Amino acid sequence: MSAVEEVDLKEVQRQLAKVVDPEIGMPIVEMNLIDKLEVTEGNVVIEYHATTPYCPPIFALKISQDMKNYAQQVKGVKDVKVTVKGHYLADAVNKQVNKPQAQQPAPAPK
């Protein structure tokens, strides 16, 4: 019998407060960029908007990846999906950040 470990939403929020917009130098939480934060059975869903629709894609990708990395550190989190909305390259950023982690091939027998 496996119990689903309860994820502390406040701890997820504390972790997300560490994510800083690299262009502006402020935490994304202070800029109210997070539009949705849900935790269901260990799965975290984060939706946010960039500071502008034309935020440099490298920064949007970094913010998304940082959110995912920090949220994954919270005890009990199984998966994190991060979605940026309203960015001109949102589809590409979302696809990159949420792609499945590649399985490492097994070493060849000697």
N, C-alpha and C positions, 0 to 999 in steps of 0.2 A: 504494500500500500504506500503510494508516494503522495505526500502532501505538497501542494504548491506553496512555495515560500512567499510570504507576503512582501511585496516591494513597498518600501516607504516612499511615498510621493514627495514628502518634504525633503528627503535625502536626494531624490532625483533633482528637485528644484535647487538644492544647495550645490550639487555638482554642475548644473547648467549655469549657475551664477559665476562659475570660473571661466566661462567662454567669453572671450573678448573679441570685439570687432577689430581686426588687425589694421584697418584703415583709420578708424576713429579713435581706437584705444580705450573704448568703454565696454563694460560688460553688456552683453546682449539683453540680459534681464533688466538692467537699468534703463535700456532704451525701449522696453516693452515690445520686443520683436517676436516673442513667442505668442502664437495665436491659439495653439491647442497643445495640451499635454495630458495624455491618458495612459494609465497603467492598467492592463487587464491580464491576469494570470501570468505575470512575469514579462509580458510584452509591452514595451513602451512605444508610444506613437507621439512624435513631436512634429508640429507644423509651425512654420515661422515665415516671416517676410523679411527680405533684405531692406537695408536702409533706403535704397532706391532700386527701381527696376533694372538699372544699368550698373549696379554694383559690379566691380571687376569680378569676373567668374572665378578667378583663383581665390579671391576672398570669400565668395559665397561657398565655394567648395571647402575651404578651410573651416569656416564657421560650422557647416553641416557636419564635417568629419569630427571636429572637436566636440560638438554636441553628442554625436554618437559614441565617441570614445569615453567621454565623461559619464554619460548615462549608463554605459555598459559596466562601469566600475561599481555600481550600486548592487549591494547584496540581493540576490534573488532575481536579478534581471536576466532573462533568457535571450531576448532579441530587442533590437531598437530599430525603428524605422523613422528616418528624418526626411521631411519634405519641405522644400522652400517653395513659396507661392509668389506669383507676381514678378518673378525675375525673368528677363528675356531669354536666359538659357536654363530655366528651371528644370526642364525635362532631362537635359544632359547632366546637370548637377545631381539631381535626384537619382538618376540611373547609376551614376558613378558611386555615390555614397552608399546606396542600398544594394549594390550587387553582392551576390553570395560570395563568401570567402572561398577562394579556390582551395580545393583539397590538395594537400601535398602528395605527390605520387610516392608510392612505397619504393624504398631503395631496391635496386635489382639484386637478385641473389648472386653470390660470388661462387 
